[in-house]
Amino acid sequence: MEYANLGHSGLRVSRISLGSWLTFGNSVEDDETRKCVYTAVENGINFIDTADIYNRGGAETSLGKVIKDFQRHNLVIASKAFFPMTQDDPNNRGLSRKHLFESIDKTLARLGTDYLDIYQCHRPDFYNHTPIEETVSAMDTLIKQGKILYWGVSCWTAAQITEAVYLAKMMNMQPPVSNQPHYSLFFRKIEEEVMPVSERLGLSQIVFSPLEQGILTGKYNNGIPADSRAANDKINVFMKEKVNEEYLNKVRALEKLALEIGASTSQLALAFVLRKHNVASAIVGVSKDSQLLDNIKAIEIDYTEELSEKVEAIFANKPEPKIHGCM
């Protein structure tokens, strides 16, 4: 396994990380969750990502049953808060000091740990429109209390990231060290502004859905398997429209290229996102430990300029980075 520093911090995270969205505590039973976590740790993955909203606390609870088997200091555990866990409480959502303080205690209880390595703002606060300085202050307090060690954001714009970092520095508080965006061969928007700004300000990307929920593994190239995520209406809402011939023809071409270099389609798709220095880790969500073992080998691929040109020719969607002046 390879490791990278998270932002301008001394925290080292595995370049492949284990996620839990739509899997643990949901479509994956506790026994299989245990197998996946054990396989991850035994193969050098130290970074496990979850969120309170994943199966309404179910993912955190399921993970909590397993991580107690390991030395806590060997793991980097991240969770998130923002989305409402109940529908009737206007304060049980967003990024207010009240919600973050109350949410962290519930998350720690479900996970069975005294602290999180990384606590993330799951989205910008479009619910309660909490001022960013309140969120920055709340996260800094949680660090001082020892409940979290670092904090990050997820799906924030370049402008929002910039504001958070500058406010933290102005208030002599800890700035965020990471952003968790969607990033894959099909979705590259963060290359325009978010990546350049993050690099300048000292944040790393922890990317989710690098395999587009399985589409970039090639498993749908010849139809939809009955036991797959795409066939499950409970968890396929974010991918259903992408299982089409336009997308699949590109995946088929990627599969052919992967075979030429002795890799799986998944490995090549992961190597693509990991090629960027600003991507500290790629989160993979698996339902079987065999999938995880395949994904881990992505770090072995030598992503040369020649290989890059061939991949770019298949997808033809390279965005143009937007140039920024001094900030």
Residue pairs with C-beta under 8 A, 6 or more apart in sequence:
1 14
1 15
1 16
1 43
1 44
1 45
1 296
1 299
2 14
2 15
2 299
3 12
3 13
3 14
3 15
3 46
4 12
4 13
4 15
4 204
4 280
4 281
5 11
5 12
5 204
5 280
6 12
6 13
6 118
6 150
6 177
6 178
6 204
6 206
6 280
6 281
7 176
7 177
7 178
7 202
7 203
7 204
7 280
8 177
8 202
9 150
9 177
11 76
11 117
11 118
11 149
11 150
11 177
12 46
13 46
13 47
13 76
13 206
13 280
13 281
14 44
14 45
14 46
14 47
14 76
14 281
15 274
15 280
15 281
15 282
15 299
16 45
16 270
16 281
16 282
16 284
16 295
16 296
16 298
16 299
17 45
17 47
17 48
17 49
17 206
17 281
17 282
17 283
17 284
18 36
18 37
18 40
18 45
18 47
18 48
18 49
18 283
18 284
18 286
18 292
19 49
19 50
19 208
19 283
19 284
19 285
20 48
20 49
20 50
20 51
20 54
20 59
20 62
20 63
20 285
21 51
21 54
21 59
21 208
21 285
22 54
22 213
22 229
22 235
22 285
23 33
23 59
23 285
23 286
23 287
24 33
24 36
24 50
24 54
24 55
24 58
24 59
24 62
24 63
25 33
25 54
25 55
25 57
25 58
25 59
25 60
25 61
25 62
25 63
26 54
26 55
26 58
26 59
26 235
27 229
27 232
27 234
27 235
27 287
28 36
28 62
28 287
30 62
30 65
30 66
32 287
32 288
32 289
33 62
33 63
33 65
33 66
34 65
34 66
35 288
35 289
36 286
36 287
36 288
36 289
36 292
37 48
37 63
37 66
37 67
38 66
38 69
38 289
39 289
39 292
39 293
40 48
40 292
41 70
41 74
41 75
43 292
43 293
43 296
44 296
45 292
45 296
46 74
46 75
46 76
47 75
47 76
47 78
47 281
48 63
48 67
48 75
48 76
48 77
48 78
49 78
49 79
49 180
49 206
49 208
49 283
50 59
50 60
50 63
50 77
50 78
50 79
50 80
50 111
51 59
51 60
51 79
51 80
51 81
51 83
51 120
51 122
52 60
52 79
52 80
52 81
52 83
52 85
52 103
52 106
52 107
52 110
53 80
53 82
53 83
53 85
53 122
54 60
56 85
57 85
57 106
57 110
60 79
60 107
60 110
60 111
61 110
63 111
64 110
64 111
64 112
64 113
65 112
67 75
67 77
67 111
67 112
67 113
68 112
72 113
72 114
75 117
76 117
76 118
77 111
77 113
77 116
77 117
77 118
78 116
78 117
78 118
78 119
78 120
78 152
78 206
79 107
79 111
79 116
79 118
79 119
79 120
80 119
80 120
80 121
80 122
80 154
80 180
81 95
81 99
81 100
81 103
81 104
81 107
81 119
81 120
81 121
81 122
82 93
82 94
82 95
82 121
82 122
82 123
82 125
82 127
83 93
83 122
83 123
84 92
84 93
84 127
85 92
85 93
85 103
85 106
86 92
90 128
91 98
91 99
91 128
92 99
92 102
93 99
93 127
93 128
94 125
94 127
94 128
94 129
94 130
95 121
95 124
95 125
95 128
95 130
95 134
95 135
95 138
96 125
96 128
96 130
96 134
96 135
96 138
97 134
97 135
97 137
97 138
97 141
99 128
100 119
100 135
100 138
100 139
100 142
101 138
101 141
101 142
104 116
104 119
104 142
104 147
104 148
105 147
107 116
108 114
108 115
108 116
108 147
114 146
114 147
115 146
115 147
115 148
115 149
116 147
116 148
116 149
117 148
117 149
117 150
118 148
118 149
118 150
118 151
118 152
118 177
118 178
119 139
119 142
119 147
119 148
119 150
119 151
119 152
120 151
120 152
120 153
120 154
120 178
120 180
121 135
121 139
121 151
121 152
121 153
121 154
121 156
121 176
122 154
122 155
123 154
123 155
123 156
124 153
124 155
124 156
124 157
124 160
125 135
132 160
132 163
132 164
132 167
133 167
133 171
135 164
136 164
136 167
136 168
136 171
136 173
136 175
137 171
137 173
139 148
139 151
139 173
139 174
139 176
140 168
140 171
140 173
140 174
142 148
142 151
143 149
143 150
143 151
143 174
150 174
150 176
150 177
150 178
151 174
151 176
151 177
152 176
152 177
152 178
152 179
152 180
152 203
152 206
153 160
153 161
153 164
153 176
153 178
153 179
153 180
154 179
154 180
154 181
155 179
155 180
155 181
155 182
156 164
156 179
156 194
157 193
157 194
158 193
158 194
158 196
158 197
158 198
161 176
161 179
161 194
161 197
161 198
161 201
161 203
162 197
162 201
162 327
164 175
164 176
165 175
165 176
165 201
165 202
165 203
167 173
168 174
168 175
168 176
169 175
175 201
175 202
176 203
177 202
177 203
177 204
178 203
178 204
178 205
178 206
178 280
179 194
179 198
179 203
179 204
179 205
179 206
180 205
180 206
180 207
180 208
180 283
181 190
181 194
181 205
181 207
181 208
182 190
182 207
182 208
182 209
183 190
183 205
183 207
183 208
183 209
183 210
183 273
183 279
184 207
184 209
184 210
184 211
184 212
184 216
184 269
184 272
184 273
185 212
185 216
185 250
185 254
185 269
185 272
185 273
185 311
185 315
185 317
186 212
186 215
186 216
186 242
186 247
186 315
186 317
187 209
187 212
188 317
188 318
188 319
189 319
190 205
191 276
191 318
191 319
191 321
192 319
192 320
192 321
192 322
193 321
193 322
193 324
194 205
195 205
195 276
195 278
195 321
196 321
196 322
196 324
197 324
198 204
198 205
198 278
199 277
199 278
200 327
204 278
204 279
204 280
204 281
205 276
205 278
205 279
205 280
206 279
206 280
206 281
206 283
207 273
207 279
207 281
207 282
207 283
208 283
209 283
210 216
210 269
210 270
210 273
210 282
210 283
210 284
211 217
211 266
211 269
211 270
211 284
211 295
212 239
212 242
213 229
213 230
213 236
213 238
213 239
213 285
214 220
214 228
214 229
214 230
214 239
215 230
215 239
215 242
215 243
215 247
215 248
215 251
216 251
216 254
216 265
216 266
216 269
217 264
217 265
217 266
217 269
217 291
218 251
218 252
218 254
218 255
218 264
218 265
218 266
219 225
219 228
220 228
220 230
220 243
220 248
220 251
221 248
221 251
221 252
221 255
224 230
224 231
224 243
225 231
229 235
229 236
229 239
229 287
230 236
230 239
230 240
230 243
250 314
250 315
251 265
253 314
254 265
254 268
254 269
254 311
254 314
255 265
257 268
257 307
257 310
257 311
257 314
258 264
258 265
258 267
258 268
261 268
261 301
261 307
263 271
263 297
263 298
263 301
264 294
264 297
266 291
266 294
266 295
266 298
267 294
267 295
267 297
267 298
267 300
267 301
268 298
268 301
268 311
269 298
270 282
270 284
270 295
270 298
271 298
271 299
271 301
271 303
272 303
272 311
273 279
273 282
274 282
274 298
274 299
274 303
275 303
275 308
282 298
284 291
284 292
284 295
286 292
286 295
301 307
312 318
